[in-house]
Amino acid sequence: MTVTSILGIFILPAVVFALMYAPLVNHLTRSVLTPYPKADVRRRLFAAAVDGLLVAMTFLMYRNSGFVVSLAGGAVYLLFRDGVRGQSLGKFFMGLAVIDLAAGRPATFAGSFRRNALLLLPGANVVAIFLEGRTILMDPQGQRLGDRLALTQVVEGLGARDLVRAFQEWLRSLGAGLGRAARRPGYRPAEADRRSRRAA
């Protein structure tokens, strides 16, 4: 790559994005007040780290194998990651979800595309990591520019920990039910099994 191509592909978009960022955020702030509380910033950071590692792995696969499919897979994941119940893998693990504020429901693939499209612009995506992170910290609802463009917000949602807890409660209730059945007078598991086979 020549210096001119690096300037055109990476540096110029980064500078233009950095200059336009604050006016865009300020302009879009007026219409995005929401009833949802701000999601935990540390959990968002961990979720972004998980998603970033997944995208970085696809880039490394491309570098090692030369298959453009892996690079395209990373780009597709980056764009549409919040389209399944409003959760990327990172958000699922951290118990977060993206809500479409107009519909009051989890974000769709279209909302995820609008929310994450800025992250595919070469050069601007690197600047966006810092500017968007600062905006998430400073904004009362934790909305970054992508959220404002797509009218979305990251909120606390059902995640992996909640599913594990629900599974544990189900196992406890199952164990308690079996324990009550075993304490019944005259209960014999083999005999009860024979009776249920005859009834079927």
C-alpha positions in Angstrom: 0.0 0.0 0.0 1.2 3.5 -0.8 1.0 6.4 1.5 -1.7 8.0 -0.6 -3.9 4.9 -0.4 -3.4 4.6 3.4 -4.3 8.3 3.7 -7.4 7.8 1.5 -8.6 4.5 3.1 -7.9 5.0 6.7 -6.7 8.5 7.9 -9.1 10.7 5.9 -12.3 8.9 7.0 -11.0 8.8 10.6 -10.4 12.6 10.6 -13.8 13.4 8.9 -15.6 11.1 11.4 -13.8 12.6 14.4 -14.7 16.2 13.2 -18.4 15.3 12.5 -18.9 13.1 15.6 -19.7 15.8 18.3 -22.1 17.8 16.1 -23.9 14.7 15.1 -24.3 13.4 18.7 -25.5 16.9 19.9 -28.0 17.2 17.0 -29.5 13.7 17.7 -29.6 14.0 21.5 -32.8 16.0 21.6 -35.1 13.2 20.2 -33.7 10.2 22.1 -34.8 10.5 25.8 -36.1 7.2 26.9 -37.8 5.6 30.0 -35.2 2.9 30.2 -32.4 3.1 32.8 -28.8 3.1 31.7 -27.3 -0.4 31.4 -24.2 -1.2 33.4 -21.2 0.2 31.6 -18.7 -2.5 32.7 -21.0 -5.2 31.4 -21.3 -3.4 28.1 -17.5 -3.2 28.0 -17.2 -6.9 28.6 -19.9 -7.6 26.0 -18.0 -5.4 23.4 -14.8 -7.3 24.3 -16.4 -10.7 23.6 -17.8 -9.4 20.3 -14.5 -7.7 19.4 -12.6 -11.0 20.0 -15.0 -12.9 17.7 -14.5 -10.3 14.9 -10.7 -10.3 15.5 -10.7 -14.1 15.2 -12.4 -13.9 11.8 -9.8 -11.4 10.7 -7.0 -13.7 11.9 -8.6 -16.6 10.1 -8.5 -14.5 6.9 -4.9 -13.5 7.4 -3.8 -17.2 8.0 -6.0 -18.8 5.3 -6.7 -16.0 2.8 -10.3 -17.0 2.6 -12.4 -13.9 2.1 -15.4 -15.7 3.5 -14.0 -15.5 7.0 -13.5 -11.8 6.6 -17.0 -11.4 5.2 -18.3 -13.5 8.1 -16.7 -11.1 10.6 -18.3 -8.1 8.8 -21.7 -9.7 8.7 -21.5 -10.6 12.5 -20.4 -7.0 13.3 -23.4 -5.5 11.4 -26.1 -7.9 12.4 -24.9 -9.1 15.8 -27.8 -7.4 17.7 -30.5 -8.8 15.5 -31.4 -12.0 17.3 -33.6 -11.0 20.3 -31.5 -7.8 20.4 -28.5 -9.7 21.6 -25.0 -10.4 20.3 -23.1 -13.2 21.9 -21.3 -10.8 24.2 -24.6 -9.1 25.2 -26.2 -12.6 25.8 -23.3 -13.6 28.1 -23.5 -10.3 30.0 -27.3 -10.2 30.3 -27.9 -7.1 28.0 -30.2 -6.5 25.1 -30.7 -3.8 22.5 -34.2 -2.3 22.5 -35.8 -0.6 19.4 -37.2 2.5 21.1 -39.9 3.1 18.4 -41.3 -0.5 18.7 -40.5 -1.1 22.4 -39.1 -4.5 21.4 -35.7 -6.1 21.0 -33.8 -4.8 18.0 -34.2 -6.5 14.6 -31.6 -7.2 11.9 -32.5 -3.9 10.3 -32.0 -2.0 13.6 -28.7 -3.8 14.2 -27.5 -2.8 10.7 -28.3 0.9 11.3 -26.8 0.7 14.8 -23.5 -0.9 13.7 -22.9 0.3 10.2 -20.4 3.0 11.3 -18.2 0.3 12.7 -17.4 -0.9 9.2 -15.9 2.3 7.9 -12.1 1.9 7.7 -10.3 4.3 9.9 -13.5 5.7 11.3 -14.1 2.5 13.2 -10.9 2.9 15.2 -11.8 6.5 16.1 -15.4 5.3 16.9 -14.1 2.9 19.6 -12.9 5.8 21.6 -15.5 8.4 20.8 -18.4 6.0 21.2 -17.0 4.7 24.5 -16.8 8.2 25.8 -20.4 9.0 24.7 -21.6 5.8 26.5 -20.0 6.9 29.7 -21.3 10.5 29.5 -24.8 10.0 28.2 -27.6 9.6 30.8 -29.0 6.6 28.9 -25.7 5.3 27.6 -26.6 5.8 24.0 -23.8 6.1 21.5 -24.1 7.6 18.0 -25.1 4.3 16.5 -28.0 4.0 19.1 -29.1 7.5 18.2 -29.1 6.8 14.5 -31.0 3.6 14.9 -33.2 4.8 17.8 -32.0 2.0 20.1 -30.8 1.6 23.6 -28.8 -1.1 25.4 -30.8 -2.3 28.5 -30.5 -5.0 31.1 -32.1 -8.2 29.6 -32.3 -11.9 29.8 -28.9 -13.5 29.5 -26.9 -16.7 30.0 -26.8 -16.2 33.8 -30.6 -15.9 34.0 -30.9 -19.1 31.9 -28.5 -21.0 34.2 -30.4 -19.8 37.2 -33.8 -20.9 35.7 -32.3 -24.3 34.9 -31.0 -24.6 38.4 -34.4 -23.7 39.9 -36.0 -26.3 37.6 -33.5 -29.0 38.8 -34.2 -28.1 42.4 -38.0 -28.3 41.9 -37.6 -31.6 40.1 -35.4 -32.9 42.9 -38.0 -31.7 45.5 -40.8 -33.3 43.6 -38.9 -36.6 43.5 -38.1 -36.3 47.1 -41.8 -35.8 48.0 -42.8 -38.8 45.9 -40.1 -41.0 47.6 -41.4 -40.0 51.1 -44.9 -41.2 50.4 -45.9 -44.2 52.4 -45.7 -47.4 50.4 -43.9 -45.8 47.5 -41.8 -48.2 45.5 -40.1 -46.8 42.4 -40.1 -50.2 40.5 -43.8 -50.8 41.3 -44.7 -47.2 40.3 -42.9 -47.7 37.0 -44.8 -51.0 36.4 -48.1 -49.3 37.1 -47.3 -46.4 34.7 -46.4 -48.9 31.9 -49.7 -50.7 32.4 -51.7 -47.5 32.3 -50.0 -46.5 29.0 
